[in-house]
Amino acid sequence: MNEISVRNFLRLYSGPIVSVAILLILASAGVAAFFEAWWIVGLLGIAAIVVPVFFYRDLRYWVQFHRGVQAFRNKSYVEAEGNLREALCLAELFAPDDLRRGSALIWLVQAARAQGNIDDAEAFGLQGVTTAERACGSEHAFTMHAMLLLASVYVSIAQYAKAEPLLQKVLVTLEGKRKPARAQLAECLVLLGRVSSEQGRDAAAEPFYRRAYEIAASGRERIARTLELAQLCARRKNVAEAETLLQHALAELPQTGEPESILMANFLEMQAFVQMLQGRLTEAEALQRQSLVLIEKLAGPNMPASSSGLNQLGEILTAQGKLADAEPCLRAALRLRQEYMAPEHPALADVLENLAELLLSMGRCQEAEGCLGRAEQIRAVHASHDHE
């Protein structure tokens, strides 16, 4: 036990241990005096030290852990991280392969990523995978979950070279099982699709998205997979199939029982994208504004979930010639992506290219060249990785 663990141990347990020990020793003394069996004092004295340590430690861990999870679900990410860090500190007093340590790390990954603390999210994710493998083995569902979460962190920071082998390992493991977890398999396929599509390889991404769509269960999971495939079809100019998929998603949305949800916001954004591709810009703008209002209501303002919608709204407004309105949207999207994404993420290049097009339309050529230059640098990074 290292110095920090000893300090935490004494800070957390000294008060309860002393209090309970005194009570038990007094009780044991009374019993011993009554039965004239002084050996009871020794036994209960040992119990007074050992039992409170284990029970109090477990209780304190679960209290902090569940507070952290609840705070995360309430979108209080700073509070969640604080409670989960405390739970992790307590879990360090357990065995290195204790699953409670892995559970705290898994939620810390999500709390750190929600705040844009990607370095912390990656560190927690690596520890989570190691702990899960020690506690459950390399093929257990919890280990698969930890690996998928770490891979999603790598994808979010455009570390595709790290994400892809991890995802391929998960895919092989899941496919080797008699009854693979369908949700985990679908998630793995979607992440593999993103690895390809975010690097501009939509043709390579399509089989992953289609398979994820085919195996998805009904309800929210099915809607999410439908929207992802619809987006890919639209990007590949297969607008007719994209519209058909959107109609399927629309039919299933009421079944979720949530008229206002992130899924509904994503559906509206996808509708706006399809309308934009077909040149129906007024309809596209209205749909995109509805989507943004809903996202900000659900996720809060100035959150990364808004960046995609802001970028698309800026693109729609630029196409309409509403240049003064488009610039704040694109700059807000750029700011959010710079804050929450890696500096070499392809999504940054998307916004920079849209902003450059806008600036050229406004006659601000020098600013536009700066944006295009930065976008080309980002594209070049991923083009060089493709050839490695």
Secondary structure, 3 states (H helix, E strand, C coil): CCHHHHHHHHHHHHHHHHHHHHHHHHHHHHHHHHHCCCHHHHHHHHHHHHHHHHHHHHHHHHHHHHHHHHHHHCCCHHHHHHHHHHHHHHHCCCCCCCHHHHHHHHHHHHHHHHCCCHHHHHHHHHHHHHHHHHHHCCCCHHHHHHHHHHHHHHHHCCCHHHHHHHHHHHHHHHHCCCCCCHHHHHHHHHHHHHHHHCCCCHHHHHHHHHHHHHHCCCCHHHHHHHHHHHHHHHHCCCHHHHHHHHHHHHHHHHHHCCCCCHHHHHHHHHHHHHHHHCCCHHHHHHHHHHHHHHHHHHHCCCCHHHHHHHHHHHHHHHHHCCHHHHHHHHHHHHHHHHHHCCCCCHHHHHHHHHHHHHHHHCCCHHHHHHHHHHHHHHHHHHHHHHCC
